[in-house]
Amino acid sequence: MKNTISKALFCAAATTLVACNGANSAGSNPTDTTAQDTTKLPPVETNKGNTDYKPAFEGQTRIAGVKTTTAFAGKVVAEGLKSPWGIASLPDGRLLITEKEGTMRIVDPASGKVSDAITGIPKVDAQGQGGLLGITLDPDFESNRMVYWVFAEPVSGGNHTAVGKGKLSADEKSIEGASVIYQALPTYNGKLHYGGRIIFDKDGNLFVSTGERSDLETRPQSQQLNSALGKIVRITKDGKPVAGNPFEGQADAKPEIYSYGHRNTQGLAFNPVTGDLWNSEFGPRGGDEINIVSPGKNYGWPTITYGIEYKGDVIGNPPIQQKEGLEQPVYYWDPVLSPSGMTFYTADNVPEWKNNLFIAGLSSTHIARLVIKDNKVVGEERLLQSEGQRFRDVIQGKDGALYAVTDSGKVYKVDKQ
């Protein structure tokens, strides 16, 4: 009620500064006129945390809030998708989107048109959190039309995270010559934590995230280098380990592993300022985090965590949040953000967003905007919170706008007015 009243008063006083038009609004909070670099607002999170764990350093959680000063709006440009999961921007600005049950579709954000299902994709296991997940285009897509995606692959004895590739046909109705180029082994008979994001680096290699499959039985494999569970791996376009990976030539270590000790990474993005790889990672109950991902580093799960079990039990005996040799998150949330896909903003449409990190939030039902300075989070804002949507992925489109998909099947465009 308080937010509603505040929004109404602000709109009456400053309609020229901010979108105040219901479904197309920028979120539940009105735009502030104070400059971003001088604004010191209370943290956006006001609910009690699940724990009283102390952060490792100041600003690691519940940083000061910020408000975008540029008038912008988030509007639905397409709907009717079935559990969309990943987005890739085609050269002409249309969006190639995966649907969890195993289909891809092309969405034209200008017209709202959604294509028929694209055929030729290998079967997926869509139970639980599985299915057709992240997607990316070959850097040479305009000449080779190659697409790469992550999926839960059903096999005898269970399933595993896998990477597929194939060529988008000229008529855009099928994937031609689809093949599986990588499998994150071992196989496990479960329905949770597949990771699932995939991106290209500047050298034309692929970074892929995998989950540790959640269960107590598999959770320790996040720490084991002979398992691909709970990892970020770096592979070639053919699915082979990249030469120079940190565990290359090490006995009892998978050579594709780039970093380990992850729980369930559903967001990967390169910082445009530093070139560093960042991830967003689901914690348990509390303890969602973002990290700067460095080769060979151990990110701690399940040895250290700022969260607890969903049923309320502590993790570890005793529970610890810091340990020498284990990486600390750049930032964490408690209660959870449920962070999925993410992107750094590099466009000029909204200048104050330049180099900010945007993260799709699921149970938190908003897109988080994080202001980054010197590899630290210095401000946080919640966008589109009033929409009440579970945001699954967010990317920057060819036009410089942000595009996000929701579990309910909507595609949002977020841009200046």
C-alpha positions as CSV (number, residue, x, y, z in Angstrom):
1,M,0.0,0.0,0.0
2,K,2.8,2.4,0.9
3,N,4.5,1.9,-2.5
4,T,1.2,2.4,-4.3
5,I,0.6,5.7,-2.5
6,S,4.1,6.9,-3.0
7,K,3.9,6.1,-6.7
8,A,0.6,7.9,-7.1
9,L,2.0,11.0,-5.4
10,F,5.1,11.0,-7.4
11,C,3.3,10.5,-10.7
12,A,1.1,13.5,-9.9
13,A,4.2,15.7,-9.3
14,A,6.6,14.4,-11.9
15,T,4.8,12.7,-14.8
16,T,7.4,14.0,-17.2
17,L,10.2,12.1,-15.5
18,V,9.0,8.6,-15.1
19,A,6.6,6.0,-16.5
20,C,3.5,5.6,-14.3
21,N,1.3,3.6,-16.5
22,G,0.6,0.4,-14.7
23,A,1.8,-2.7,-16.7
24,N,4.3,-0.6,-18.6
25,S,5.9,0.9,-15.4
26,A,9.5,0.6,-14.5
27,G,8.6,-1.2,-11.3
28,S,7.0,-0.6,-7.9
29,N,9.3,2.3,-6.9
30,P,9.1,5.7,-8.6
31,T,12.2,7.1,-10.4
32,D,14.2,9.4,-8.2
33,T,15.7,12.6,-9.5
34,T,18.9,12.4,-7.4
35,A,22.0,11.6,-9.4
36,Q,23.1,8.0,-9.1
37,D,26.6,8.7,-7.8
38,T,25.4,10.8,-4.9
39,T,22.2,8.9,-4.0
40,K,22.4,7.1,-0.6
41,L,19.1,5.2,-0.3
42,P,18.3,2.4,2.2
43,P,19.0,-1.1,0.9
44,V,16.2,-2.5,-1.3
45,E,15.9,-5.6,0.9
46,T,14.0,-4.9,4.1
47,N,12.9,-8.4,5.1
48,K,14.6,-10.3,7.9
49,G,17.3,-12.7,6.7
50,N,17.2,-16.5,7.2
51,T,20.5,-16.3,9.2
52,D,22.5,-13.9,11.3
53,Y,25.7,-14.8,9.5
54,K,28.2,-11.9,9.2
55,P,29.5,-10.9,5.7
56,A,33.2,-11.2,5.0
57,F,33.5,-7.5,4.1
58,E,31.5,-4.4,4.1
59,G,29.1,-4.1,1.2
60,Q,29.0,-7.8,0.5
61,T,25.2,-7.8,1.1
62,R,22.4,-5.3,1.5
63,I,24.2,-2.4,-0.2
64,A,22.6,1.0,-0.5
65,G,19.8,1.4,-2.9
66,V,19.9,3.4,-6.1
67,K,17.1,4.7,-8.4
68,T,17.3,5.2,-12.2
69,T,16.9,8.9,-13.1
70,T,16.2,8.4,-16.8
71,A,12.6,7.9,-17.7
72,F,12.2,4.2,-18.8
73,A,9.6,1.6,-19.1
74,G,9.2,-2.1,-19.2
75,K,6.5,-3.4,-21.5
76,V,5.3,-6.8,-22.7
77,V,6.2,-7.2,-26.4
78,A,5.2,-10.9,-26.8
79,E,3.5,-13.6,-24.8
80,G,2.2,-17.1,-25.1
81,L,5.6,-18.9,-24.9
82,K,5.7,-22.1,-22.9
83,S,8.2,-21.8,-20.0
84,P,10.9,-19.9,-21.9
85,W,14.4,-20.3,-20.5
86,G,17.1,-18.8,-22.6
87,I,17.3,-15.9,-25.1
88,A,19.8,-15.2,-28.0
89,S,19.6,-12.1,-30.2
90,L,19.6,-12.8,-33.9
91,P,21.5,-10.4,-36.1
92,D,18.3,-8.6,-37.3
93,G,17.2,-8.0,-33.7
94,R,14.7,-10.8,-33.4
95,L,15.0,-13.2,-30.5
96,L,15.7,-16.9,-30.6
97,I,14.2,-18.4,-27.4
98,T,14.3,-21.8,-25.8
99,E,11.3,-23.4,-24.2
100,K,11.8,-25.8,-21.3
101,E,9.8,-28.7,-22.8
102,G,12.3,-28.9,-25.8
103,T,11.3,-26.4,-28.4
104,M,12.8,-23.2,-29.8
105,R,10.9,-20.3,-31.2
106,I,11.7,-16.9,-32.8
107,V,10.1,-13.8,-31.4
108,D,9.9,-10.5,-33.3
109,P,9.8,-7.9,-30.5
110,A,8.6,-5.2,-33.0
111,S,5.4,-7.1,-34.0
112,G,5.0,-9.5,-31.2
113,K,4.9,-12.4,-33.6
114,V,5.9,-15.8,-32.2
115,S,7.1,-18.5,-34.7
116,D,6.0,-22.1,-34.8
117,A,8.2,-24.5,-32.9
118,I,11.6,-25.2,-34.5
119,T,12.1,-28.9,-35.1
120,G,15.2,-31.1,-35.1
121,I,16.2,-30.6,-31.5
122,P,17.3,-33.8,-29.6
123,K,14.9,-35.0,-26.9
124,V,15.2,-33.4,-23.5
125,D,14.3,-34.5,-20.0
126,A,11.9,-31.8,-18.9
127,Q,11.1,-33.2,-15.5
128,G,11.6,-30.8,-12.6
129,Q,14.2,-28.2,-13.4
130,G,15.4,-30.0,-16.5
131,G,14.6,-29.4,-20.2
132,L,15.9,-27.2,-22.9
133,L,17.9,-24.5,-21.2
134,G,20.5,-21.8,-22.2
135,I,21.3,-20.8,-25.8
136,T,23.9,-18.9,-27.6
137,L,24.8,-18.1,-31.3
138,D,28.1,-18.8,-32.9
139,P,30.2,-15.6,-33.3
140,D,30.1,-16.3,-37.0
141,F,26.4,-17.0,-37.1
142,E,25.8,-14.7,-40.0
143,S,27.9,-17.0,-42.2
144,N,27.4,-20.4,-40.6
145,R,24.0,-20.1,-38.8
146,M,25.3,-22.4,-35.9
147,V,23.4,-22.4,-32.6
148,Y,24.6,-23.9,-29.3
149,W,22.3,-24.9,-26.4
150,V,22.3,-26.6,-23.0
151,F,19.8,-29.3,-22.1
152,A,19.0,-32.1,-19.7
153,E,19.8,-35.2,-21.8
154,P,17.8,-38.4,-20.9
155,V,19.9,-41.5,-21.0
156,S,19.8,-45.0,-19.4
157,G,20.1,-44.5,-15.6
158,G,19.0,-40.9,-15.5
159,N,20.1,-37.7,-17.1
160,H,22.9,-35.1,-17.2
161,T,23.6,-31.6,-18.4
162,A,24.6,-31.7,-22.1
163,V,25.5,-29.3,-24.8
164,G,24.1,-29.5,-28.3
165,K,24.8,-27.7,-31.5
166,G,23.2,-27.4,-34.9
167,K,22.5,-25.2,-37.9
168,L,19.4,-23.0,-38.0
169,S,17.8,-23.8,-41.4
170,A,17.4,-21.0,-43.9
171,D,13.7,-21.1,-43.5
172,E,14.1,-21.0,-39.8
173,K,11.8,-24.0,-39.3
174,S,14.4,-26.5,-38.1
175,I,17.8,-27.2,-36.6
176,E,19.9,-29.1,-39.1
177,G,22.5,-31.7,-38.2
178,A,22.0,-31.5,-34.5
179,S,24.6,-33.2,-32.4
180,V,25.6,-33.5,-28.7
181,I,29.1,-32.2,-28.3
182,Y,29.5,-32.4,-24.5
183,Q,28.1,-34.3,-21.5
184,A,28.6,-33.3,-17.9
185,L,29.2,-36.6,-16.3
186,P,28.4,-38.6,-14.2
187,T,24.8,-39.3,-15.1
188,Y,22.4,-39.1,-12.2
189,N,18.7,-40.0,-11.7
190,G,17.4,-36.7,-10.5
191,K,15.4,-33.7,-11.5
192,L,17.2,-30.7,-10.0
193,H,20.2,-28.3,-10.6
194,Y,21.4,-28.6,-14.1
195,G,23.1,-25.2,-14.3
196,G,22.5,-24.5,-18.0
197,R,24.0,-21.2,-19.2
198,I,26.3,-21.1,-22.2
199,I,28.3,-18.1,-23.6
200,F,31.2,-17.6,-26.0
201,D,34.4,-15.9,-24.9
202,K,36.4,-13.5,-27.1
203,D,38.6,-16.5,-28.3
204,G,35.6,-18.4,-29.7
205,N,35.4,-21.0,-26.9
206,L,32.4,-21.9,-24.8
207,F,31.8,-21.4,-21.1
208,V,29.1,-23.7,-19.8
209,S,27.6,-24.0,-16.2
210,T,26.5,-27.2,-14.6
211,G,24.7,-27.9,-11.4
212,E,25.6,-30.3,-8.6
213,R,22.1,-32.0,-8.9
214,S,21.1,-30.7,-5.4
215,D,20.7,-34.0,-3.5
216,L,22.9,-34.8,-0.5
217,E,24.2,-37.8,-2.5
218,T,25.7,-35.7,-5.3
219,R,26.4,-32.4,-3.5
220,P,30.0,-33.3,-2.5
221,Q,30.8,-33.7,-6.2
222,S,30.9,-30.0,-6.5
223,Q,34.3,-30.2,-4.7
224,Q,35.5,-33.2,-6.7
225,L,37.6,-32.6,-9.8
226,N,36.9,-36.0,-11.3
227,S,33.2,-35.0,-11.6
228,A,31.7,-32.3,-13.9
229,L,28.9,-31.6,-11.5
230,G,28.8,-28.1,-9.8
231,K,31.3,-26.7,-12.2
232,I,31.9,-24.1,-14.9
233,V,33.6,-25.7,-17.8
234,R,35.5,-24.3,-20.8
235,I,35.2,-26.2,-24.1
236,T,35.7,-25.7,-27.8
237,K,33.0,-25.5,-30.4
238,D,33.5,-29.3,-30.8
239,G,33.1,-29.9,-27.1
240,K,36.7,-30.6,-26.3
241,P,38.6,-29.2,-23.3
242,V,40.3,-25.9,-24.2
243,A,44.1,-26.1,-24.2
244,G,45.5,-24.3,-21.1
245,N,42.5,-25.1,-18.9
246,P,43.6,-25.0,-15.2
247,F,43.5,-28.7,-14.6
248,E,44.9,-29.9,-17.9
249,G,47.2,-32.9,-17.4
250,Q,46.2,-33.3,-13.7
251,A,45.5,-36.9,-12.7
252,D,41.9,-37.6,-11.6
253,A,40.7,-34.2,-12.8
254,K,38.4,-33.5,-15.8
255,P,40.4,-31.2,-18.2
256,E,37.3,-29.2,-19.2
257,I,36.9,-27.8,-15.7
258,Y,37.5,-24.1,-15.4
259,S,36.2,-23.5,-11.8
260,Y,34.5,-25.6,-9.2
261,G,32.6,-25.5,-5.9
262,H,29.5,-24.1,-7.5
263,R,25.9,-25.1,-6.5
264,N,23.7,-24.1,-9.5
265,T,24.9,-21.4,-11.8
266,Q,22.2,-20.1,-14.1
267,G,23.9,-16.8,-15.1
268,L,27.1,-16.1,-17.0
269,A,28.3,-12.8,-18.4
270,F,31.6,-11.0,-19.2
271,N,32.3,-7.7,-17.4
272,P,32.8,-5.2,-20.3
273,V,35.2,-3.1,-18.3
274,T,37.6,-5.8,-17.0
275,G,36.8,-8.7,-19.3
276,D,36.3,-11.0,-16.2
277,L,33.7,-13.8,-16.3
278,W,31.0,-13.3,-13.7
279,N,28.3,-15.8,-12.6
280,S,25.0,-15.8,-10.7
281,E,24.5,-18.8,-8.4
282,F,21.6,-20.1,-6.5
283,G,22.3,-20.6,-2.8
284,P,20.1,-22.8,-0.7
285,R,17.7,-20.9,1.6
286,G,19.5,-17.6,1.5
287,G,23.0,-17.3,0.2
288,D,22.3,-16.6,-3.5
289,E,25.5,-15.0,-4.9
290,I,27.5,-13.5,-7.7
291,N,31.1,-14.2,-8.3
292,I,34.1,-13.2,-10.4
293,V,35.0,-16.6,-11.9
294,S,38.8,-17.2,-12.1
295,P,40.5,-20.3,-13.5
296,G,41.1,-23.1,-11.1
297,K,39.4,-21.3,-8.2
298,N,37.1,-23.1,-5.6
299,Y,33.9,-21.3,-4.9
300,G,33.2,-23.2,-1.7
301,W,29.9,-25.1,-2.1
302,P,28.9,-27.0,0.1
303,T,31.8,-26.3,2.5
304,I,31.0,-22.6,3.0
305,T,27.6,-20.9,2.4
306,Y,25.6,-17.9,3.6
307,G,22.4,-20.0,3.4
308,I,20.7,-22.9,5.2
309,E,18.8,-25.9,4.1
310,Y,15.2,-25.3,2.8
311,K,13.8,-27.1,5.8
312,G,15.8,-24.8,8.1
313,D,18.8,-26.9,9.1
314,V,22.3,-25.5,9.1
315,I,24.7,-26.6,6.4
316,G,27.9,-28.0,7.8
317,N,28.8,-29.0,11.3
318,P,29.5,-26.4,12.4
319,P,28.3,-24.1,9.6
320,I,31.0,-21.8,8.2
321,Q,30.9,-19.0,5.7
322,Q,34.6,-18.3,5.2
323,K,37.6,-20.6,4.8
324,E,41.1,-20.0,3.5
325,G,41.4,-21.2,-0.1
326,L,37.7,-20.8,-0.9
327,E,36.5,-17.8,-2.8
328,Q,34.1,-15.3,-1.3
329,P,31.1,-14.0,-3.4
330,V,31.3,-10.5,-4.6
331,Y,27.8,-10.1,-3.3
332,Y,25.1,-12.3,-1.8
333,W,21.4,-12.1,-0.9
334,D,19.5,-13.3,2.1
335,P,16.5,-13.7,1.7
336,V,17.0,-15.0,-1.8
337,L,17.0,-13.3,-5.2
338,S,16.8,-16.7,-7.0
339,P,19.2,-15.3,-9.7
340,S,18.9,-16.8,-13.2
341,G,20.2,-15.3,-16.4
342,M,22.1,-12.0,-16.4
343,T,23.8,-9.5,-18.6
344,F,26.1,-6.4,-18.4
345,Y,24.6,-3.4,-20.0
346,T,26.8,-1.7,-22.6
347,A,24.4,0.4,-24.6
348,D,23.9,4.2,-24.5
349,N,20.1,4.2,-24.4
350,V,20.1,4.7,-20.6
351,P,23.5,6.2,-19.9
352,E,23.5,5.7,-16.2
353,W,23.1,1.9,-16.7
354,K,26.4,1.7,-18.6
355,N,28.3,-1.3,-17.4
356,N,25.7,-2.2,-14.7
357,L,24.8,-5.8,-14.2
358,F,21.2,-6.9,-14.6
359,I,20.0,-10.2,-13.2
360,A,16.7,-12.0,-13.7
361,G,15.1,-12.9,-10.4
362,L,12.7,-15.8,-10.1
363,S,11.1,-16.1,-6.6
364,S,12.0,-12.4,-6.0
365,T,9.9,-11.4,-9.1
366,H,12.1,-8.6,-10.3
367,I,15.1,-7.8,-12.3
368,A,18.0,-6.7,-10.1
369,R,20.2,-3.8,-11.3
370,L,23.6,-3.8,-9.7
371,V,26.0,-0.8,-10.0
372,I,29.6,-2.2,-10.1
373,K,32.7,-0.2,-9.2
374,D,36.2,-1.7,-8.8
375,N,34.7,-5.2,-8.8
376,K,32.4,-4.3,-5.9
377,V,28.6,-3.8,-5.8
378,V,28.0,-0.2,-4.8
379,G,24.2,0.1,-5.5
380,E,21.1,-2.0,-6.1
381,E,17.8,-1.4,-7.7
382,R,14.7,-3.5,-8.3
383,L,13.1,-3.2,-11.7
384,L,9.6,-4.4,-12.8
385,Q,8.8,-5.7,-9.4
386,S,5.2,-4.6,-9.7
387,E,4.8,-7.0,-12.6
388,G,4.9,-10.0,-10.3
389,Q,6.7,-12.2,-12.8
390,R,9.4,-14.9,-12.4
391,F,12.1,-13.5,-14.6
392,R,14.2,-16.3,-16.1
393,D,16.7,-14.6,-18.5
394,V,17.7,-11.1,-19.5
395,I,19.9,-10.0,-22.4
396,Q,20.7,-6.8,-24.2
397,G,19.2,-6.7,-27.7
398,K,20.7,-5.3,-30.9
399,D,18.7,-2.1,-30.3
400,G,20.3,-1.5,-26.9
401,A,17.2,-2.4,-25.0
402,L,17.0,-5.1,-22.4
403,Y,14.8,-8.1,-23.2
404,A,13.6,-10.5,-20.5
405,V,11.5,-13.7,-20.5
406,T,9.4,-14.9,-17.7
407,D,8.3,-18.4,-16.6
408,S,4.7,-17.4,-17.5
409,G,5.7,-17.0,-21.1
410,K,6.0,-13.3,-21.5
411,V,8.8,-11.3,-23.3
412,Y,9.5,-7.9,-21.8
413,K,11.3,-5.0,-23.4
414,V,13.0,-2.6,-20.9
415,D,14.2,0.7,-22.4
416,K,14.2,4.5,-22.2
417,Q,10.9,6.2,-22.9
